[in-house]
Amino acid sequence: MSKSYVLGVIVGRVDLVKVVKFHPSPWFCGPYGWMFENPVEFKDPIPWTGTLGLFDVPDHILPGAEQR
């Protein structure tokens, strides 16, 4: 069974707290790893397209984002 994912939306937010060159996690595949904290899943996805990687979202976009 294939999974269906919603595309072109922001589904939540995290805080980037550290960039490491090594971590014992099996998910680490270097040469750098991002360590995140405080994950928040939004109740309703926010439409957003055209951005890959880390990015800032303008403040006026997020006030309506409710946490799940």
Residue pairs with C-beta under 8 A, 6 or more apart in sequence:
6 45
8 47
8 48
8 49
9 45
9 46
9 47
9 48
10 42
10 45
10 46
10 48
10 57
10 65
11 41
11 42
11 45
12 39
12 40
12 41
12 42
13 39
13 40
13 42
13 62
13 65
14 36
14 37
14 38
14 39
14 40
15 36
15 37
15 38
16 34
16 35
16 36
16 54
17 35
17 36
17 37
18 34
18 35
19 32
19 33
19 34
19 35
20 28
20 32
20 33
20 35
21 30
21 31
21 32
21 33
22 28
22 30
22 33
23 33
23 35
25 33
34 54
40 67
41 67
41 68
42 65
42 66
42 67
42 68
43 65
43 66
43 67
43 68
44 65
44 66
46 57
46 61
46 62
46 64
46 65
48 57
48 61
